[in-house]
Every structure is written in structure tokens, then in C-alpha cells.
Amino acid sequence: MRRRKVDWEDEKRKTEKARMRGLHMTFIAFLMAAFWMLGMKQLHKDWPVGSALLVMGSLIAGTLILFYVIGKSKK
């Protein structure tokens, strides 16, 4: 039985689409976490949120660098 011919352009398009979907989900998750932290700050006024936002900012920056490096290595 013969294998069907692989359309590499279609595979590349599907991979890029899945990568962008993952990027969108990552940003949505970061936004949800940031809104949750801000909501907790409103409920608990004495809760320090500055350090938590600094950690979130560092995670976002690290994730952006990771996506940038992975994107550069694919080309």
C-alpha cells in the first residue's frame, strides 16, 4: 500500500496556526492571572501585589523571549 503524498505547505500552515493558537492561549492565561491578582487586591487591601506583578512581568518577558527564540530557530 502506498503512502499518500504529504503536502508540506499545508503542514507548515497547520503548524503555524497551532503555534499562534498556543500563543493566544498563553496571553489569555497571563491576562486572567493578572486580573485575578488585581481582584484579590481589591478584596484584601493589605495584600502586597507589587511583588506578584513583578513576578508576572518577568514570566511574561521570559515567555516572549522564548517564543522569539523558537520563532527565529524555525526560519
Secondary structure, DSSP 8 states (H G I E B T S, - for coil): -------HHHHHHHHHHHHHHHHHHHHHHHHHHHHHHHHHHHH-TTS--HHHHHHHHHHHHHHHHHHHHHHHHH-
